[in-house]
């Protein structure tokens, strides 16, 4: 979109090379990933903060009570937030250093079976980090690199990574901790995990089979661009 609101939001941002980071591409230029886009007005966090302030005004809540609720929310995510930040940092290191491409080349050794593993990698990434965004950043480039080497559509690999990641939401420790704390079931995360992991793995298995079928004449017509 390129409307007046979008232009206003973009105008409030700024970009700058990350301090202390000296990374160059093969032709000597600065990679886009090394430039930080500080678009504070258009980020999800700013929008959520504005929504929270409006909610306080609409509900006519006392400032002290609103601040306590905000503090409690920060306590609930005190471990999830730095964990996701560290995983995103690791993804930048892996992508800029070539580790993701190297791992993708190694995974390409599985040949046609890679289509069966693609969804599981996305599932594992979200189960580990709690975030589909983090999983995509961590494994996305690796998946596409491996897909190109085995003759699999890169778009299909990226989509399978993201879709498989959604199934891993139920097993992510951060999500379990936040959800159990929100409904008063703190300490029963293991019990919740045992109840949902079976269903998650069943759906994941079905997804992996569909992804594999899309690399065969059976369902290859479903891939855009084929």
Beta strands, then each sheet from edge to edge (+ up, - down):
strand 1: 14-17
strand 2: 35-38
sheet 1: 1+ 2-
end
